[in-house]
Every structure is written in structure tokens, then in C-alpha cells.
Amino acid sequence: MRSDEADSARIPGSAWRALAVLTLIYVCHSIDRSVMSIVIEPIKTELNLSDSQIGILGGLIYAVLYAVAGLPLGYLIDRVNRRNLLAGLVVVWSGFTALCGFTQNYIQLLLVRAAVGAAEAGGAPTAISLISDFFPEKRRSTAISIFWLSTAIGTALSFALGGLVAAQYGWRAAFLVAGAPGLVLAIILLLTIQEPVRGSSDPATSTASDHPPSLRDAFVFTVSNPAFANAFVATALKAAVLSGVLVWAGSYLIRVQHLPIANAGLVIGACIAVFGGAGSLLGGWLGDRLYKLGGTRLIPVGPMLTSIGTALCVAVFALTSSLYIAVAAFAAFEVASRMYSAPSYAFIVSTVDPGMRGLAVSSLQVCANLIGYGFGPFIVGVVSDAFGGTNSIRYGLSGLCVVSLWVALHYYLAFRYASKPARTSAHSDTVENFR
């Protein structure tokens, strides 16, 4: 299906079925990634760890291996059968998540979490590459927002169920329960999804190259297209805010607001499921709405505005002395912070050649996880250790407000550069050189 047909034709049921399976897989991905956050306190107590060590375990080690594996996997995504690759990755990350429950010391847990990070590096890039070939550009933000809804659902389940399981059976059992469902979904993926033709849902002028761009070509494209580069930086930095808050939210509620671990998990899980899910869907709606109003160039305006709102929410959450206000601020944070995902990724995949999407999203995920999931939680932990005391975690979380405003600036620049006709022309020439 090419040209205008891709936009006007009814989206087939097979596309929606594929989206459902990919979303469920990423629910498991999010559970496996996030379950560590709610069991930080019992792990810290049993293994006698500092907040800095927890920051490494909770994010940095995962992010480093994610970065190491991300670019090679992105290279593969643009060249091999994506369905089969994703199925293999699901088996690996689910198996190693379960294996976390059998570790006996800090080093073992670090190594196993590193393996989870390496395998999960291919999850989102593979799925988004597939979704971009199942859905046309004008519906892509909505499709991607449904996919990113998985992060809210998965993270909510990891906090709610992980907290309950950890309270009843210990933190090791939480990892065992988290890892099991992915093994079943890997089989379902192989039985229900067919590999689509690359670029099949894009206009005829955006056909995928027979020879996908090299790493050098991708780098040249990035530095020659400031709209893409600024959206790339903004999306990576946004992950620092989101992951920094999520990794430490449980500890904050337990230490500062004096909630039991099970209650903290339920509160965070409920907020993520309801308000985070709503934010993800609203972000997709907003992205498609902005596309209709002004085309791809207008999409970054949405994430820019929600990043400003995110900064306000984090400040209130971290500094209030009221549990109720803290919960309300966290709920508002979930809405605002998750509205960025769908429009950001829709803008990025619509800006690059179809044959370069796997590498583009992999590169973004590497930076988002290394900068965000790695250094976001780590910096909060270091600041907390520097101040010391029960309330020190407030100051670490407050620093993320500045990062969120920095994110808003880059989204604004992405919009400005995308609005310049000269840059659009340059982008077209650059992409054409890849074909």
C-alpha cells in the first residue's frame, strides 16, 4: 500500500492485532525493568547498600549495558526479520529477570540486571519500527500512544503486584513473578504477527532504501538536521526526569511520607495505571491533532508544554509535607510526563528514512536509557547521600525540575527548526542520498 492509499485506506485488523501483541510484550518489558524500584528498600537492607550503590543497581548498570547493546541491535533491526529478533529478545530479558530472584549478593544482582538491560535494548526500537510499517503517518501518534500505554500499565503492575509479592514472599519472589509472562508472549508473537514490508505505510516519496544507511550516514543525518537532533536530545533528557522520579518515588513515600512498602506500591501503581495511562493516550491524541493543524513540524509543541508542567509537578511532589498533596502531584506528574512519548517518537520516525528507523529509535533509546534511566536515578541518589538525613531525597528529586525545563527548550528548538522551509528541503536531500 503506497502514497495516498496508505492514509485513506481502512487500517486492517492485522495491524491492530499486531499492535495489541506488541503492547502486551512491552507491558512485560516495563514490568521487568521497573520491578527493581519497589523492592529497593528490602534489597538495600538485606545487602547493606548505600543510596549510591542502589542508584547504580536501580539504573546505571542497566543503562550501560543497554547502551552497549543498543546500537548493534538497531543495526540488526534495519536488516533482519524484526518479529523473530523481538521474540528472541523477549525470552532473554524475561529469563534473566526471573534469574534475579536467585542471586545471593550485590555483584551477582548487578550482572544479571546488566543482562536484562542488554536484551531490553532491542524492545522498543523493534516494536516502533514494526508499528510504523503497520500504521500510516496520520495515525501513527495514536498507534504509538497505545503502544506506550504499556509502560504505564507495566510500571503500575510492577509497583502494585511487586509491592504485594515482596511484602508477602520477599523481594526475590517479585522478580520470579515478573519474568514469567514474557516467555508465553514470545510464542504468541511468533504465531500471530507477520513481518510487514518496510515503508509500506509511508507515502510513495518515502520508500525504504534497499541498502539501509550506515552508522556514518545516520550520524551525518543527525548533525545536518537540527530539528531531529533537538527532538532527539529532548526525548533522551526527558527520560532522566521520568526515571529519576519513578525509581525513587517508592523510597520517598516510604522514608519521608512513612507509607508501608505494600501501600506505597499500590499508590504508585494506581497513579501510573490511571493517570499515566491517560497521559499516554492524551499524548497520542495531541500529536495527531497537532499534525492535522500544522503537519509534522508542529508535533514538538505538545511535549514542550507538558515538560513545563512536569517541572511544576515534580517540585510540588518533592517539597510538600502533605501525603495527599504528594499523591495528587504524583498523579499530575504521571499525566504530564507521559504525554511526551507518542508525539516525540512519531516526530522522530516521520523525520527519518523508513530504512533507518530501527537505528534511529535504537540510538534514541540508548541515549534515553544511558542519560535518563542511568544517570537520572544515580544523580538523585548522589545528591541524597550528599545532604544526608531522612529528607535528603527531596533535594535530589527537586533537581529534576531544572532538567525538565531544559527539555522544554529543546522541544521548542525542534519546532523552530522544523518550521524552516530551508531545513525541510535539506532534510529531503539528505534522506534522498541514503536511497
C-alpha positions as CSV (number, residue, x, y, z in Angstrom):
1,M,0.0,0.0,0.0
2,R,1.7,3.3,-1.1
3,S,1.1,7.0,-1.4
4,D,-2.3,8.4,-0.5
5,E,-3.7,4.9,-0.3
6,A,-1.7,4.4,2.9
7,D,-3.5,7.3,4.6
8,S,-7.0,6.9,3.2
9,A,-7.5,3.1,3.3
10,R,-9.0,1.5,6.4
11,I,-6.4,0.1,8.7
12,P,-6.7,-3.7,8.6
13,G,-7.4,-5.9,11.6
14,S,-4.0,-7.5,11.4
15,A,-2.4,-4.1,12.2
16,W,-4.5,-3.7,15.3
17,R,-3.8,-7.3,16.3
18,A,0.0,-6.7,15.9
19,L,-0.3,-3.5,17.9
20,A,-2.1,-5.4,20.7
21,V,0.6,-8.1,20.9
22,L,3.5,-5.6,20.8
23,T,1.8,-3.6,23.5
24,L,1.5,-6.7,25.8
25,I,5.1,-7.5,25.2
26,Y,6.2,-4.1,26.2
27,V,4.0,-4.4,29.3
28,C,6.3,-7.3,30.3
29,H,9.3,-5.2,29.3
30,S,8.2,-2.4,31.6
31,I,7.4,-4.8,34.5
32,D,10.9,-6.4,34.2
33,R,12.6,-3.0,34.0
34,S,10.6,-1.3,36.9
35,V,10.2,-4.1,39.4
36,M,13.5,-3.2,40.9
37,S,12.2,0.2,42.0
38,I,9.6,-1.1,44.5
39,V,12.0,-3.6,46.1
40,I,14.9,-1.2,46.6
41,E,14.4,-0.9,50.3
42,P,14.4,-4.6,51.2
43,I,17.3,-5.2,48.9
44,K,19.2,-2.3,50.5
45,T,18.5,-3.7,53.9
46,E,19.5,-7.3,53.2
47,L,22.6,-6.4,51.2
48,N,23.6,-3.4,53.3
49,L,23.9,-1.0,50.4
50,S,24.2,2.8,50.2
51,D,21.9,5.0,48.1
52,S,24.7,5.5,45.6
53,Q,25.0,1.7,45.2
54,I,21.2,1.5,44.8
55,G,21.4,4.2,42.1
56,I,23.9,2.1,40.2
57,L,21.8,-1.1,40.7
58,G,18.5,0.7,40.0
59,G,19.5,2.3,36.8
60,L,23.2,2.9,35.8
61,I,24.3,-0.8,35.3
62,Y,21.1,-1.5,33.3
63,A,21.6,1.7,31.2
64,V,25.3,1.0,30.5
65,L,24.6,-2.5,29.0
66,Y,21.5,-1.1,27.3
67,A,23.8,1.4,25.6
68,V,26.4,-1.2,24.7
69,A,23.8,-3.5,23.1
70,G,21.5,-0.8,21.7
71,L,23.4,0.3,18.5
72,P,24.3,-3.2,17.3
73,L,20.7,-4.2,17.8
74,G,19.5,-1.1,16.0
75,Y,21.8,-2.1,13.1
76,L,20.2,-5.6,13.1
77,I,16.6,-4.3,13.3
78,D,17.0,-2.5,9.9
79,R,18.4,-5.7,8.3
80,V,16.8,-8.8,9.7
81,N,13.3,-10.2,10.4
82,R,12.1,-8.0,13.2
83,R,9.5,-10.3,14.5
84,N,11.9,-13.2,15.1
85,L,14.5,-10.9,16.6
86,L,12.0,-9.5,19.1
87,A,10.8,-12.9,20.1
88,G,14.3,-14.0,21.0
89,L,15.0,-10.8,22.9
90,V,11.8,-11.3,25.0
91,V,12.9,-14.8,26.0
92,V,16.3,-13.5,27.1
93,W,15.1,-10.5,29.2
94,S,12.3,-12.4,30.8
95,G,14.6,-15.3,31.7
96,F,17.2,-13.0,33.3
97,T,14.6,-11.1,35.2
98,A,13.5,-14.3,36.8
99,L,17.1,-15.2,37.5
100,C,17.4,-12.0,39.6
101,G,15.4,-13.9,42.2
102,F,18.2,-16.5,42.6
103,T,21.1,-14.0,43.2
104,Q,22.9,-14.0,46.5
105,N,24.9,-10.8,46.6
106,Y,25.3,-7.3,45.1
107,I,27.7,-8.3,42.3
108,Q,25.5,-11.2,41.1
109,L,22.5,-8.9,41.0
110,L,24.4,-6.3,39.1
111,L,25.5,-8.8,36.4
112,V,22.0,-10.2,35.9
113,R,20.4,-6.8,35.7
114,A,23.1,-5.9,33.2
115,A,21.9,-8.8,31.0
116,V,18.3,-7.7,31.3
117,G,19.3,-4.2,30.1
118,A,21.3,-5.6,27.1
119,A,18.3,-7.7,25.9
120,E,15.7,-4.9,26.5
121,A,17.7,-2.5,24.4
122,G,16.0,-4.0,21.3
123,G,12.4,-4.0,22.6
124,A,11.1,-0.5,21.8
125,P,13.1,0.0,18.6
126,T,11.9,-3.2,17.1
127,A,8.3,-2.6,18.1
128,I,8.2,1.0,16.9
129,S,9.8,0.0,13.6
130,L,7.1,-2.6,13.1
131,I,4.3,-0.2,14.2
132,S,5.5,2.4,11.7
133,D,5.0,-0.1,8.9
134,F,1.6,-1.1,10.1
135,F,0.1,2.4,10.5
136,P,0.2,5.5,8.2
137,E,1.7,8.8,9.3
138,K,-1.6,10.5,10.2
139,R,-2.5,7.7,12.6
140,R,1.0,7.0,13.9
141,S,0.9,9.1,17.0
142,T,-2.3,7.4,18.2
143,A,-0.8,3.9,17.4
144,I,2.4,4.7,19.2
145,S,0.5,6.2,22.2
146,I,-1.4,2.9,22.6
147,F,1.9,1.1,22.5
148,W,3.5,3.5,25.1
149,L,0.4,2.9,27.2
150,S,2.2,-0.4,28.0
151,T,4.8,1.5,30.1
152,A,2.1,2.9,32.3
153,I,0.4,-0.5,32.7
154,G,3.6,-2.4,33.1
155,T,5.1,0.0,35.6
156,A,1.9,0.1,37.6
157,L,1.8,-3.6,37.8
158,S,5.4,-3.8,38.8
159,F,4.7,-1.4,41.7
160,A,1.4,-2.8,42.8
161,L,2.0,-6.5,42.4
162,G,5.7,-6.3,43.1
163,G,5.0,-4.5,46.3
164,L,2.4,-7.1,47.4
165,V,4.5,-10.0,46.4
166,A,7.6,-8.6,48.1
167,A,5.6,-7.8,51.3
168,Q,4.3,-11.4,51.5
169,Y,7.1,-13.5,50.0
170,G,10.2,-11.3,49.8
171,W,11.9,-9.4,47.0
172,R,13.2,-12.5,45.3
173,A,9.7,-13.7,44.6
174,A,8.8,-10.4,43.0
175,F,11.5,-11.0,40.3
176,L,10.3,-14.6,39.6
177,V,6.7,-13.4,39.1
178,A,7.8,-10.5,36.9
179,G,9.8,-12.7,34.5
180,A,7.3,-15.5,33.8
181,P,4.7,-13.9,31.4
182,G,7.2,-12.8,28.7
183,L,8.1,-16.4,27.8
184,V,4.5,-17.0,26.8
185,L,4.2,-13.8,24.9
186,A,7.3,-14.7,22.8
187,I,5.4,-17.7,21.5
188,I,2.2,-15.7,20.8
189,L,4.3,-13.1,18.9
190,L,5.7,-15.8,16.5
191,L,2.2,-17.3,15.9
192,T,0.2,-14.0,15.3
193,I,2.4,-11.4,13.6
194,Q,3.8,-11.4,10.1
195,E,6.8,-9.3,9.1
196,P,5.5,-6.2,7.2
197,V,7.2,-4.6,4.2
198,R,9.4,-1.8,5.3
199,G,7.9,1.6,4.4
200,S,4.6,0.1,3.4
201,S,2.6,2.7,5.3
202,D,4.6,5.7,4.2
203,P,3.9,8.0,1.2
204,A,5.4,6.9,-2.1
205,T,8.1,9.5,-1.8
206,S,9.4,7.9,1.4
207,T,10.2,4.3,0.3
208,A,12.7,2.4,2.3
209,S,16.2,2.1,0.9
210,D,17.3,-1.3,-0.5
211,H,20.6,-0.7,1.5
212,P,19.8,0.8,4.9
213,P,22.1,3.7,6.0
214,S,25.3,3.0,7.7
215,L,26.2,4.3,11.2
216,R,28.2,7.1,9.4
217,D,25.2,8.1,7.3
218,A,23.0,8.2,10.4
219,F,25.4,10.4,12.2
220,V,25.6,12.8,9.2
221,F,21.9,12.9,9.0
222,T,21.6,13.7,12.7
223,V,24.0,16.6,12.7
224,S,22.6,18.0,9.4
225,N,19.0,18.1,10.7
226,P,18.7,20.3,13.8
227,A,15.0,19.6,14.2
228,F,15.7,15.9,14.5
229,A,18.8,16.5,16.8
230,N,16.9,18.7,19.2
231,A,13.9,16.3,19.4
232,F,16.4,13.5,20.0
233,V,18.2,15.4,22.8
234,A,14.9,16.4,24.4
235,T,13.5,12.9,24.4
236,A,16.6,11.5,25.9
237,L,16.7,14.1,28.7
238,K,13.0,13.6,29.4
239,A,13.8,10.0,30.4
240,A,16.1,11.4,33.2
241,V,13.1,13.1,34.7
242,L,10.7,10.2,34.3
243,S,13.0,7.5,35.5
244,G,14.5,9.6,38.3
245,V,11.1,10.2,39.8
246,L,9.9,6.6,39.3
247,V,13.0,4.9,40.7
248,W,12.9,7.0,43.8
249,A,9.1,7.5,44.3
250,G,8.7,4.4,46.3
251,S,11.6,5.2,48.6
252,Y,10.4,8.8,49.0
253,L,6.9,7.7,50.1
254,I,8.4,5.1,52.5
255,R,11.1,7.3,54.1
256,V,9.5,10.7,54.0
257,Q,5.8,10.1,54.0
258,H,6.1,6.9,56.1
259,L,4.0,4.6,54.0
260,P,4.5,0.8,54.3
261,I,6.0,-0.8,51.2
262,A,2.8,-2.5,50.1
263,N,0.8,0.7,50.4
264,A,3.5,2.7,48.6
265,G,3.4,0.2,45.8
266,L,-0.3,0.3,45.5
267,V,-0.4,4.2,45.5
268,I,2.3,4.5,42.8
269,G,0.8,1.6,40.8
270,A,-2.7,3.1,40.8
271,C,-1.4,6.6,39.8
272,I,0.7,5.1,37.0
273,A,-2.1,2.9,35.7
274,V,-4.9,5.5,35.7
275,F,-3.1,8.8,35.2
276,G,0.0,7.6,33.4
277,G,-2.2,5.6,31.0
278,A,-4.4,8.7,30.4
279,G,-1.3,10.8,29.8
280,S,0.0,8.3,27.2
281,L,-3.3,8.3,25.3
282,L,-3.7,12.1,25.6
283,G,-0.2,12.5,24.1
284,G,-1.2,10.4,21.1
285,W,-4.4,12.4,20.6
286,L,-2.5,15.7,20.9
287,G,0.2,14.5,18.5
288,D,-2.3,13.6,15.8
289,R,-4.2,16.8,16.5
290,L,-1.1,18.9,16.0
291,Y,-0.2,17.0,12.9
292,K,-3.7,17.9,11.4
293,L,-3.2,21.5,12.3
294,G,0.3,22.1,11.0
295,G,1.9,18.8,9.9
296,T,4.9,17.1,11.4
297,R,6.6,20.4,12.2
298,L,4.0,21.3,14.9
299,I,4.2,18.0,16.9
300,P,7.1,19.1,19.2
301,V,4.9,21.9,20.7
302,G,2.9,19.3,22.7
303,P,5.9,17.8,24.5
304,M,7.3,21.3,25.1
305,L,4.3,22.4,27.0
306,T,3.9,19.2,29.0
307,S,7.6,19.4,30.0
308,I,7.0,22.7,31.7
309,G,4.0,21.2,33.5
310,T,6.2,18.2,34.6
311,A,8.7,20.5,36.3
312,L,5.9,22.1,38.4
313,C,4.6,18.7,39.4
314,V,8.0,17.4,40.5
315,A,8.6,20.4,42.6
316,V,5.3,20.0,44.5
317,F,5.7,16.2,44.9
318,A,9.2,16.5,46.3
319,L,8.8,19.5,48.6
320,T,5.3,19.1,50.1
321,S,4.8,17.9,53.7
322,S,1.4,16.5,53.0
323,L,0.9,12.9,51.8
324,Y,-2.3,13.8,50.0
325,I,-0.7,16.7,48.1
326,A,2.3,14.5,47.3
327,V,0.0,11.8,45.8
328,A,-2.0,14.4,43.8
329,A,1.2,15.9,42.5
330,F,2.5,12.4,41.5
331,A,-0.8,11.8,39.7
332,A,-0.5,15.1,37.8
333,F,3.2,14.2,37.1
334,E,2.1,10.9,35.5
335,V,-0.3,12.7,33.1
336,A,2.2,15.4,32.1
337,S,5.3,13.3,31.9
338,R,3.8,10.5,29.8
339,M,2.2,12.8,27.2
340,Y,5.6,13.4,25.6
341,S,6.3,9.8,24.4
342,A,3.9,9.3,21.4
343,P,4.4,12.7,19.7
344,S,8.1,12.6,20.3
345,Y,8.6,9.2,18.7
346,A,6.1,9.9,15.9
347,F,8.0,13.1,15.1
348,I,11.3,11.3,15.0
349,V,10.2,8.3,12.9
350,S,8.4,10.6,10.5
351,T,11.6,12.6,10.0
352,V,13.9,9.7,9.0
353,D,14.0,7.3,6.1
354,P,11.9,4.1,6.8
355,G,15.1,2.0,6.4
356,M,16.8,4.0,9.2
357,R,14.0,3.8,11.8
358,G,15.5,0.9,13.8
359,L,18.8,2.6,14.1
360,A,17.2,6.0,14.9
361,V,15.0,4.6,17.6
362,S,17.8,2.4,19.0
363,S,20.1,5.4,19.2
364,L,17.4,7.3,21.0
365,Q,16.7,4.5,23.4
366,V,20.4,4.1,24.1
367,C,20.7,7.8,25.0
368,A,17.4,7.9,26.9
369,N,18.5,4.9,29.0
370,L,22.1,5.9,29.5
371,I,21.3,9.6,30.3
372,G,17.8,9.0,31.7
373,Y,17.5,5.6,33.3
374,G,21.2,5.5,34.1
375,F,22.1,9.0,35.4
376,G,18.7,10.2,36.4
377,P,18.3,7.8,39.4
378,F,22.0,7.9,40.1
379,I,22.2,11.7,40.4
380,V,19.2,11.7,42.7
381,G,21.0,9.1,44.9
382,V,24.2,11.0,44.9
383,V,22.5,14.3,45.9
384,S,20.6,12.4,48.6
385,D,23.8,11.0,50.1
386,A,25.5,14.4,49.9
387,F,22.8,16.1,52.0
388,G,22.1,13.1,54.3
389,G,19.2,12.6,56.6
390,T,15.7,11.2,56.0
391,N,14.5,14.2,54.0
392,S,17.6,14.4,51.7
393,I,15.8,12.6,48.9
394,R,13.6,15.7,48.5
395,Y,16.6,17.7,47.2
396,G,17.7,15.0,44.8
397,L,14.2,14.9,43.3
398,S,13.9,18.7,43.1
399,G,16.9,18.9,40.9
400,L,14.9,17.1,38.2
401,C,12.8,20.3,37.7
402,V,15.7,22.1,36.1
403,V,16.2,19.1,33.7
404,S,12.5,19.2,32.7
405,L,12.8,22.9,31.8
406,W,15.9,22.1,29.8
407,V,13.8,19.5,27.9
408,A,11.2,22.1,27.1
409,L,13.8,24.3,25.5
410,H,15.0,21.6,23.1
411,Y,11.4,20.7,22.0
412,Y,10.9,24.4,21.3
413,L,14.1,24.4,19.1
414,A,12.9,21.3,17.3
415,F,9.7,23.1,16.4
416,R,11.5,26.2,15.3
417,Y,13.9,24.3,13.0
418,A,11.2,22.0,11.6
419,S,9.2,25.1,10.7
420,K,12.0,26.5,8.5
421,P,11.5,25.5,4.8
422,A,15.2,25.5,4.1
423,R,15.7,22.8,6.7
424,T,12.9,20.7,5.3
425,S,14.5,20.9,1.9
426,A,17.9,19.9,3.3
427,H,16.3,17.0,5.1
428,S,14.7,15.8,1.9
429,D,18.1,15.9,0.1
430,T,19.8,14.1,2.9
431,V,17.3,11.3,3.1
432,E,17.3,11.0,-0.7
433,N,21.1,10.5,-0.6
434,F,20.5,7.4,1.5
435,R,18.5,5.6,-1.2
